[in-house]
Amino acid sequence: MIGNDGKPVSKEDLRKHIAAYNSQSRGSKEFAAIPRALVTILDGLKPGKTGYVKCLDGQVQLSRRKDNSVQAG
């Protein structure tokens, strides 16, 4: 995953972006800081499904819960 600054994102930063995705509204400043590619991936996850994102220091499993939030494993 490449961040908005053009550099690879770490697992810790990815988890921060996912927390912002779950808690912030789409028009907020924090939501705007999430890389667009990550927003596209997260929007495409269906409830109960799992996806994977490669980060600077490994791979992170993402899954959408029934309450429509995203969990990073």
Long-range contacts (C-beta under 8 A, 24 or more apart in sequence): 1-35, 1-37, 1-38, 1-53, 1-54, 1-55, 2-35, 2-37, 3-35, 4-33, 4-35, 4-36, 8-55, 8-56, 9-35, 9-38, 9-55, 9-56, 10-55, 10-56, 10-57, 11-55, 11-56, 11-57, 11-58, 11-60, 14-38, 14-53, 14-55, 14-60, 14-72, 15-60, 15-72, 18-42, 18-62, 18-70, 18-71, 18-72, 21-70, 22-69, 22-70, 42-70, 45-70
